[in-house]
Amino acid sequence: MFDSGKYGFSRMAFKFFRPSGQFTKISSAAAALMLALCIAVTARAQTAETAGTIEIVGFGDSLMAGYNLGPGEGFPEQLEDALRAEDYDVAITNAGVSGDTTSGGLSRLEWSVPETADIVLLELGANDMLRGIPPASTEQNLDRMIATLKERGQHVILAGMLAAPNLGEDYAAAFNPLYERLAEKHEIPLIPFFLDGVAAEPSLLLEDGMHPNAQGVARMVERILPTFREVLDKQQEEGT
């Protein structure tokens, strides 16, 4: 079981959100965002396929989308730069949507992640946790997404999250281990805590105390690079 104190997570400032109800309509702005994301993902996939590069999709929420960050400062962009600096021929598409839950991710998986993608970094669950959604539901949604991606023959890397301390010990005991269980069940690489080394570090966070700034993203990339090196090297050895 993951210990939130190990990451300094107990000192991190969190706001607790409760859903006010389900939306019955989708706004024009949201529709435009989804259309733009779909077009961007498709265009990037076609480019990667043509160039023969390894196509990676970062599929997640605001932590992946690059909330309040400038061009090139988000996680997918910085990760791509770091891997290319090490001569890995990769193209990483940012398929993050701020505020997304695992339920939302499951509903948009088919059109957000093209079947041409070689590797998918699955980073969802933080908003489930912040809204107090039952961890069993979060685990079920992630399980279905992983199974779908594996059925396509795509490699999945799972990024984990830890429960905010204000949700209590019982919630943390139910939420924190679910990522490790899923990684073991599907035999996929796990990043235990996506914000490792950044959470509770004011100099690496935006003013909201929750999202990483550009320097925080750089720290995250540094911590996660070994996992991607291992996956990419193995994929090259297997020729898949």
Rosetta silent file (secondary structure, phi, psi, omega in degrees, C-alpha in Angstrom):
SEQUENCE: MFDSGKYGFSRMAFKFFRPSGQFTKISSAAAALMLALCIAVTARAQTAETAGTIEIVGFGDSLMAGYNLGPGEGFPEQLEDALRAEDYDVAITNAGVSGDTTSGGLSRLEWSVPETADIVLLELGANDMLRGIPPASTEQNLDRMIATLKERGQHVILAGMLAAPNLGEDYAAAFNPLYERLAEKHEIPLIPFFLDGVAAEPSLLLEDGMHPNAQGVARMVERILPTFREVLDKQQEEGT
SCORE:     score description
SCORE:     0.000 S_00000001
   1 L     0.000  136.150 -178.881    0.000    0.000    0.000 S_00000001
   2 L   -73.366  142.214  178.996    1.322    3.444   -0.904 S_00000001
   3 L  -106.284  113.113 -177.520    2.148    5.816    1.929 S_00000001
   4 H   -62.579  -30.583  179.847    1.145    9.384    1.109 S_00000001
   5 H   -65.226  -26.093  179.318    3.530   10.701    3.727 S_00000001
   6 H   -59.543  -31.554 -176.968    6.423    9.181    1.786 S_00000001
   7 H  -100.170    6.766 -176.352    5.851   11.770   -0.929 S_00000001
   8 L    72.010   17.850 -173.055    5.168   14.701    1.394 S_00000001
   9 H   -69.736  -25.940 -176.440    1.594   14.428    0.191 S_00000001
  10 H   -67.315  -17.153 -179.225    0.099   15.015    3.614 S_00000001
  11 H   -96.710   -2.038 -174.757    1.233   18.643    3.457 S_00000001
  12 L   -79.546  134.954 -179.045   -0.228   19.326    0.052 S_00000001
  13 L   -78.294  127.440  178.603   -3.134   21.764   -0.094 S_00000001
  14 L  -130.749  145.850  170.224   -6.257   20.272   -1.650 S_00000001
  15 L  -103.480  143.075 -177.049   -9.738   21.498   -2.274 S_00000001
  16 L  -103.934  116.834 -177.596  -12.525   18.952   -1.987 S_00000001
  17 L  -105.369  142.106  172.469  -15.039   19.072   -4.786 S_00000001
  18 L  -118.759  136.589 -179.539  -18.416   17.384   -4.909 S_00000001
  19 L   -65.329  136.021 -178.925  -20.235   16.939   -8.218 S_00000001
  20 L   -88.930   -4.346  179.998  -23.286   19.143   -8.467 S_00000001
  21 L   138.927  166.868 -178.029  -24.973   16.814  -10.941 S_00000001
  22 L   -84.811  145.115  178.053  -24.606   15.430  -14.424 S_00000001
  23 L   -79.048  137.657  178.020  -24.646   17.694  -17.443 S_00000001
  24 L   -97.297  -17.669  178.387  -27.491   17.100  -19.841 S_00000001
  25 L  -130.882  156.271  175.348  -25.999   19.222  -22.599 S_00000001
  26 L  -106.460  131.209 -177.159  -22.491   19.829  -23.854 S_00000001
  27 L   -70.339  160.851  179.201  -21.531   23.462  -24.316 S_00000001
  28 H   -64.066  -35.375  179.175  -20.335   24.790  -27.648 S_00000001
  29 H   -65.679  -42.675  179.414  -16.930   25.522  -26.104 S_00000001
  30 H   -65.738  -39.969  178.678  -16.609   21.950  -24.855 S_00000001
  31 H   -62.898  -41.678  179.207  -17.696   20.598  -28.219 S_00000001
  32 H   -64.309  -39.491  179.126  -15.112   22.767  -29.960 S_00000001
  33 H   -62.678  -45.009 -179.838  -12.428   21.551  -27.547 S_00000001
  34 H   -63.472  -41.428  179.026  -13.288   17.913  -28.219 S_00000001
  35 H   -63.921  -43.363  179.851  -13.282   18.480  -31.975 S_00000001
  36 H   -63.429  -40.709  179.947   -9.924   20.260  -31.823 S_00000001
  37 H   -64.790  -42.447 -179.952   -8.454   17.472  -29.697 S_00000001
  38 H   -61.744  -44.227  179.751   -9.748   14.834  -32.098 S_00000001
  39 H   -64.471  -42.372 -178.923   -8.262   16.656  -35.094 S_00000001
  40 H   -64.694  -43.794 -179.996   -4.925   17.166  -33.323 S_00000001
  41 H   -63.303  -44.277 -179.716   -4.676   13.533  -32.271 S_00000001
  42 H   -63.830  -44.623 -179.338   -5.528   12.294  -35.771 S_00000001
  43 H   -63.657  -42.133 -179.380   -3.088   14.671  -37.458 S_00000001
  44 H   -66.334  -37.701 -179.915   -0.280   13.743  -35.057 S_00000001
  45 H   -63.994  -42.702 -179.789   -0.968   10.043  -35.567 S_00000001
  46 H   -64.646  -39.441  178.900   -0.757   10.410  -39.363 S_00000001
  47 H   -64.225  -45.592 -178.709    2.511   12.342  -39.058 S_00000001
  48 H   -63.807  -42.198 -178.759    4.051    9.776  -36.733 S_00000001
  49 H   -63.795  -40.160 -179.519    2.980    6.875  -38.923 S_00000001
  50 H   -66.718  -40.097 -176.414    4.447    8.523  -41.998 S_00000001
  51 H   -80.836  -10.897 -179.505    7.721    9.315  -40.306 S_00000001
  52 L    75.568   18.106  179.130    8.067    5.833  -38.809 S_00000001
  53 L   -84.119  166.855  175.217    8.430    7.207  -35.291 S_00000001
  54 E   -82.384  121.460 -176.182    7.114    5.610  -32.115 S_00000001
  55 E   -92.726  123.368  179.487    3.754    7.170  -31.392 S_00000001
  56 E  -120.057  138.590  176.735    2.941    7.891  -27.742 S_00000001
  57 E  -119.334  126.825  173.472   -0.313    9.328  -26.415 S_00000001
  58 E   -93.167  106.242 -172.684   -0.572   11.036  -23.043 S_00000001
  59 E  -109.584  109.036 -175.857   -4.163   10.334  -22.023 S_00000001
  60 E  -167.810 -151.820 -176.354   -5.250   12.114  -18.863 S_00000001
  61 L  -108.643 -146.778 -176.600   -6.616   15.165  -17.098 S_00000001
  62 H   -63.754  -27.591  178.108   -5.278   18.670  -16.361 S_00000001
  63 H   -65.662  -28.997  176.582   -1.951   17.237  -15.193 S_00000001
  64 H   -90.009  -37.018 -175.555   -1.479   15.918  -18.720 S_00000001
  65 H   -66.779  -25.287 -178.918   -3.232   18.770  -20.522 S_00000001
  66 L    88.957   48.428 -177.642   -0.817   21.353  -19.094 S_00000001
  67 L   -52.621  122.884  177.453   -3.187   23.471  -17.021 S_00000001
  68 L    58.493   27.554  176.849   -2.135   27.159  -17.076 S_00000001
  69 L  -109.031  156.295 -179.844    1.177   26.355  -18.756 S_00000001
  70 L   -83.824  174.663  178.258    2.631   27.945  -21.862 S_00000001
  71 L   -56.083  131.776  178.120    3.457   26.306  -25.199 S_00000001
  72 L    81.739   -2.307 -176.332    6.035   23.557  -24.802 S_00000001
  73 L   -97.585  -11.596 -178.164    5.799   23.535  -21.003 S_00000001
  74 L   -71.658  168.464 -177.316    3.301   20.686  -20.587 S_00000001
  75 H   -61.874  -50.491 -179.306    4.216   17.147  -19.647 S_00000001
  76 H   -58.728  -39.623 -178.819    3.857   15.513  -23.096 S_00000001
  77 H   -67.052  -45.508 -179.382    5.911   18.259  -24.730 S_00000001
  78 H   -68.232  -36.156  177.941    8.701   18.167  -22.168 S_00000001
  79 H   -65.432  -42.797  178.147    8.770   14.367  -22.185 S_00000001
  80 H   -60.551  -45.115  179.359    9.062   14.309  -25.970 S_00000001
  81 H   -59.838  -42.453 -177.857   11.931   16.815  -25.861 S_00000001
  82 H   -66.775  -41.818 -179.940   13.740   14.772  -23.199 S_00000001
  83 H   -69.971  -38.956  178.397   13.366   11.488  -25.079 S_00000001
  84 H   -66.740  -31.831  177.021   14.400   13.024  -28.393 S_00000001
  85 H   -65.123  -22.076  177.627   17.469   14.477  -26.676 S_00000001
  86 L  -100.456   17.029  174.820   18.403   10.869  -25.912 S_00000001
  87 L    70.528   23.994  171.129   17.905    9.886  -29.575 S_00000001
  88 L   -87.799  126.967 -178.566   14.567    8.153  -29.139 S_00000001
  89 L   -86.205   89.483 -176.044   12.490    8.709  -32.265 S_00000001
  90 E  -128.940  156.654  171.526    9.136    9.497  -30.647 S_00000001
  91 E  -134.360  121.401 -175.132    6.128   11.726  -31.211 S_00000001
  92 E  -112.019  124.502  178.521    3.934   12.379  -28.183 S_00000001
  93 E   -97.362  134.217  178.076    0.354   13.570  -28.521 S_00000001
  94 E   -88.839  105.629  177.835   -1.291   15.462  -25.682 S_00000001
  95 E  -113.354   41.704  177.521   -4.740   13.918  -25.160 S_00000001
  96 E   -93.741  142.225  177.096   -5.327   15.467  -21.743 S_00000001
  97 L  -129.408  118.445 -178.534   -8.599   17.186  -20.838 S_00000001
  98 L   -58.289  134.950  178.490   -8.776   19.341  -17.718 S_00000001
  99 L    84.950   -1.512 -175.857  -11.334   18.126  -15.204 S_00000001
 100 L   -68.981  142.110  174.212  -11.635   14.701  -16.777 S_00000001
 101 L  -106.655  176.013  177.291  -12.567   11.721  -14.610 S_00000001
 102 H   -66.339  -31.802  176.588  -12.064    8.043  -15.339 S_00000001
 103 H   -65.068  -44.068  177.613  -15.681    7.888  -16.450 S_00000001
 104 H   -64.751  -39.837  178.669  -15.091   10.730  -18.903 S_00000001
 105 H   -63.025  -41.751  179.164  -11.889    9.113  -20.089 S_00000001
 106 H   -62.194  -38.921 -177.325  -13.628    5.828  -20.717 S_00000001
 107 H   -71.747  -24.639 -178.006  -16.320    7.551  -22.777 S_00000001
 108 H  -109.314    5.316 -175.702  -13.803    9.345  -25.023 S_00000001
 109 H   -56.710  -45.257 -173.775  -11.124    6.663  -25.244 S_00000001
 110 H   -59.653  -39.923 -177.912  -12.108    5.424  -28.689 S_00000001
 111 H   -97.095  -12.774  179.691  -11.728    8.801  -30.402 S_00000001
 112 H   -88.149  -27.110 -178.635   -8.988   10.290  -28.216 S_00000001
 113 L  -117.916  105.773 -179.699   -6.479    7.470  -28.636 S_00000001
 114 L   -66.724  151.015 -179.324   -5.925    6.365  -32.230 S_00000001
 115 L   -69.360  -11.471  178.301   -5.319    2.683  -32.855 S_00000001
 116 L   -78.989  -13.016 -178.131   -2.012    3.625  -34.477 S_00000001
 117 L   -63.323  137.810  178.326   -0.558    4.633  -31.098 S_00000001
 118 L   -87.146  -41.269 -176.247    2.267    2.390  -29.904 S_00000001
 119 E  -132.573  138.669  176.480    2.311    3.463  -26.242 S_00000001
 120 E  -123.431  122.672  172.651   -0.362    5.079  -24.080 S_00000001
 121 E   -90.910  108.977 -176.639    0.440    6.833  -20.813 S_00000001
 122 E   -94.825  111.833 -176.215   -2.809    6.502  -18.867 S_00000001
 123 E  -129.761   88.426  178.444   -3.103    9.230  -16.212 S_00000001
 124 L  -144.816  157.320  178.639   -6.578    9.506  -14.722 S_00000001
 125 L   127.295  -21.394 -178.872   -8.191    9.268  -11.311 S_00000001
 126 H   -62.742  -41.905 -179.755   -7.157   12.486   -9.580 S_00000001
 127 H   -73.059  -29.604  172.131  -10.516   14.140  -10.249 S_00000001
 128 H   -58.911  -47.567 -178.510  -12.346   11.015   -9.140 S_00000001
 129 H   -62.662  -46.289 -178.543  -10.482   11.291   -5.855 S_00000001
 130 H   -64.211  -26.466  179.072  -11.103   15.021   -5.444 S_00000001
 131 L   -92.964   -2.124  179.099  -14.812   14.472   -5.972 S_00000001
 132 L    72.752   24.264  178.058  -14.975   11.581   -3.547 S_00000001
 133 L   -66.528  137.811 -179.541  -16.071    9.096   -6.210 S_00000001
 134 L   -52.395  127.270 -179.071  -16.009    5.517   -4.846 S_00000001
 135 H   -56.006  -30.213  179.321  -12.566    4.006   -5.605 S_00000001
 136 H   -61.456  -36.233  178.350  -14.208    0.812   -6.839 S_00000001
 137 H   -69.011  -42.069  177.488  -15.761    2.804   -9.693 S_00000001
 138 H   -60.106  -45.610 -178.951  -12.416    4.416  -10.522 S_00000001
 139 H   -63.904  -41.105  179.881  -10.712    1.039  -10.586 S_00000001
 140 H   -63.397  -42.637  179.789  -13.393   -0.465  -12.791 S_00000001
 141 H   -65.329  -44.670  178.409  -13.125    2.358  -15.336 S_00000001
 142 H   -63.574  -39.949  179.584   -9.338    2.186  -15.462 S_00000001
 143 H   -59.141  -43.912 -179.544   -9.504   -1.590  -15.768 S_00000001
 144 H   -67.499  -37.916  178.841  -11.775   -1.323  -18.809 S_00000001
 145 H   -66.304  -44.495  179.936   -9.542    1.290  -20.442 S_00000001
 146 H   -62.364  -44.745 -179.604   -6.405   -0.781  -19.941 S_00000001
 147 H   -60.574  -42.357 -179.973   -8.117   -3.909  -21.262 S_00000001
 148 H   -62.758  -45.512 -179.110   -9.324   -2.043  -24.361 S_00000001
 149 H   -65.799  -38.984  179.044   -5.888   -0.625  -25.120 S_00000001
 150 H   -68.674  -35.609  177.315   -4.205   -3.998  -24.630 S_00000001
 151 H   -62.876  -28.986  176.537   -6.734   -5.677  -26.898 S_00000001
 152 L   -75.928  -12.030 -176.512   -5.615   -3.223  -29.568 S_00000001
 153 L    88.568   17.062 -178.487   -2.048   -4.402  -29.031 S_00000001
 154 L   -93.959  144.786  176.820   -0.940   -1.110  -27.481 S_00000001
 155 E   -81.007  136.046 -178.447    1.558   -0.817  -24.640 S_00000001
 156 E  -119.410  133.496  170.564    0.150    0.909  -21.547 S_00000001
 157 E  -114.533  125.405 -175.927    2.009    2.765  -18.806 S_00000001
 158 E   -99.785  125.895  177.432   -0.185    3.524  -15.801 S_00000001
 159 E  -100.128  122.603 -176.633    0.368    6.725  -13.814 S_00000001
 160 L   -91.517  166.344  178.552   -0.866    6.502  -10.226 S_00000001
 161 L  -135.965  161.409  176.536   -2.282    9.062   -7.822 S_00000001
 162 L  -119.830  147.920 -178.946   -2.637    9.276   -4.031 S_00000001
 163 L   -71.753  141.816  175.314   -5.681   10.332   -2.063 S_00000001
 164 L   -66.233  141.675 -176.162   -5.718   13.763   -0.428 S_00000001
 165 H   -61.638  -27.170 -177.663   -5.428   13.491    3.359 S_00000001
 166 H   -71.169   -7.397  177.828   -8.652   15.407    4.012 S_00000001
 167 H   -84.500   -9.575  175.586  -10.602   12.481    2.541 S_00000001
 168 L    94.560  161.413 -176.763   -9.685   10.329    5.517 S_00000001
 169 H   -66.958  -36.378 -178.144   -7.811    7.105    6.124 S_00000001
 170 H   -64.713  -43.151  179.445  -10.611    4.828    4.943 S_00000001
 171 H   -65.408  -44.182  179.857  -10.824    6.500    1.544 S_00000001
 172 H   -60.679  -40.078 -179.516   -7.031    6.470    1.160 S_00000001
 173 H   -64.756  -28.633  178.660   -6.912    2.776    2.074 S_00000001
 174 H   -86.715  -34.424 -174.301   -9.403    2.042   -0.694 S_00000001
 175 H   -85.116  -49.664 -170.552   -8.014    4.444   -3.318 S_00000001
 176 L   -56.705  -41.802 -176.022   -4.224    4.320   -3.061 S_00000001
 177 L   -78.052   -8.361 -171.306   -3.639    0.598   -3.775 S_00000001
 178 H   -65.015  -32.264 -179.411   -5.894    0.382   -6.837 S_00000001
 179 H   -68.696  -41.724  178.845   -3.179    1.460   -9.276 S_00000001
 180 H   -64.946  -40.075  177.945   -0.765   -1.176   -8.060 S_00000001
 181 H   -60.979  -43.984 -179.106   -3.470   -3.852   -8.308 S_00000001
 182 H   -66.099  -40.112  179.173   -4.256   -2.868  -11.884 S_00000001
 183 H   -63.238  -40.586  178.905   -0.587   -2.802  -12.889 S_00000001
 184 H   -69.654  -41.879 -179.107   -0.084   -6.284  -11.451 S_00000001
 185 H   -61.246  -45.098 -175.892   -3.282   -7.632  -12.995 S_00000001
 186 H   -95.225   -1.870  179.353   -2.453   -6.389  -16.491 S_00000001
 187 L    54.693   54.756  179.418    1.328   -6.759  -16.134 S_00000001
 188 L  -123.361  157.351  178.683    2.026   -3.184  -17.178 S_00000001
 189 L   -65.169  143.751 -179.812    4.580   -0.606  -15.937 S_00000001
 190 E  -123.162  131.684  166.707    3.427    1.589  -13.064 S_00000001
 191 E   -98.366  103.080 -170.069    4.436    5.103  -12.093 S_00000001
 192 L   -53.177  -41.387 -178.211    3.296    4.908   -8.444 S_00000001
 193 L  -142.775  110.735 -173.846    2.693    8.639   -7.991 S_00000001
 194 L   -59.337  -32.086 -177.710    2.597   10.960  -11.000 S_00000001
 195 L   -96.544   19.702 -179.936    3.405   14.020   -8.845 S_00000001
 196 L   -56.936  129.079  179.789    6.311   12.396   -7.038 S_00000001
 197 L    84.895   -4.564 -177.737    8.891   15.029   -6.113 S_00000001
 198 L  -119.010  -40.755  179.369    6.502   17.865   -6.952 S_00000001
 199 L   -55.870  137.374  177.822    3.580   17.570   -4.538 S_00000001
 200 L    68.584   14.977  175.705    3.964   19.841   -1.490 S_00000001
 201 L  -111.512   95.141 -174.392    6.860   21.721   -3.119 S_00000001
 202 H   -52.625  -35.299 -177.699    5.604   25.330   -3.523 S_00000001
 203 H   -70.052  -14.601 -178.058    8.412   26.296   -5.871 S_00000001
 204 H  -109.123    5.682 -177.006    7.308   23.577   -8.297 S_00000001
 205 E  -121.130  156.476  172.314    3.567   24.279   -8.173 S_00000001
 206 L   -71.635  175.516 -176.489    1.212   26.908   -9.492 S_00000001
 207 L   -62.010  -22.352  179.914   -0.512   29.228   -7.041 S_00000001
 208 L   -73.440  -10.030  178.464   -3.366   26.734   -6.619 S_00000001
 209 L    72.605    9.420 -176.404   -0.959   24.377   -4.865 S_00000001
 210 L  -122.086  -38.231 -175.614   -2.191   21.470   -6.966 S_00000001
 211 L  -100.963  143.253  179.623   -0.861   21.756  -10.518 S_00000001
 212 E   -73.322  146.026  169.669    2.835   21.731  -11.475 S_00000001
 213 L   -86.465 -174.985 -176.694    4.497   24.743  -13.036 S_00000001
 214 H   -59.136  -38.541  178.875    6.999   24.325  -15.870 S_00000001
 215 H   -68.997  -35.846  176.927    9.784   23.510  -13.423 S_00000001
 216 H   -64.600  -41.182  177.426    7.551   21.014  -11.684 S_00000001
 217 H   -61.906  -40.505  178.242    6.801   19.294  -14.972 S_00000001
 218 H   -60.146  -39.959  176.694   10.527   19.077  -15.655 S_00000001
 219 H   -63.574  -43.773  178.784   10.970   17.318  -12.303 S_00000001
 220 H   -59.992  -45.323  179.361    8.154   14.894  -13.163 S_00000001
 221 H   -60.610  -44.300  179.865    9.736   14.113  -16.525 S_00000001
 222 H   -58.247  -42.327 -178.366   13.093   13.512  -14.870 S_00000001
 223 H   -71.106  -29.032 -172.322   11.539   11.039  -12.418 S_00000001
 224 H   -96.068  -16.282 -178.554    9.557    9.210  -15.108 S_00000001
 225 H   -51.995  -43.388 -179.480   12.211    8.998  -17.846 S_00000001
 226 H   -57.179  -36.868  178.589   13.654    5.658  -16.605 S_00000001
 227 H   -64.335  -43.389 -179.472   10.265    3.987  -17.049 S_00000001
 228 H   -70.245  -36.595  176.826    9.970    5.221  -20.624 S_00000001
 229 H   -58.938  -45.702 -178.248   13.540    4.244  -21.440 S_00000001
 230 H   -62.932  -44.492 -179.746   12.835    0.702  -20.283 S_00000001
 231 H   -65.842  -44.591 -178.476    9.587    0.441  -22.247 S_00000001
 232 H   -66.877  -41.473  179.255   11.065    1.938  -25.416 S_00000001
 233 H   -64.151  -41.017  179.016   14.208   -0.199  -25.268 S_00000001
 234 H   -65.980  -39.957 -179.987   12.139   -3.341  -24.760 S_00000001
 235 H   -65.113  -39.706  179.385    9.833   -2.402  -27.612 S_00000001
 236 H   -67.147  -37.027  178.899   12.780   -1.846  -29.929 S_00000001
 237 H   -66.023  -39.484 -178.688   14.301   -5.192  -28.936 S_00000001
 238 H   -80.357  -17.474 -178.869   11.000   -6.994  -29.615 S_00000001
 239 L    70.816   28.863 -179.863   10.430   -5.035  -32.803 S_00000001
 240 L  -123.850    0.000    0.000    6.820   -4.205  -31.816 S_00000001
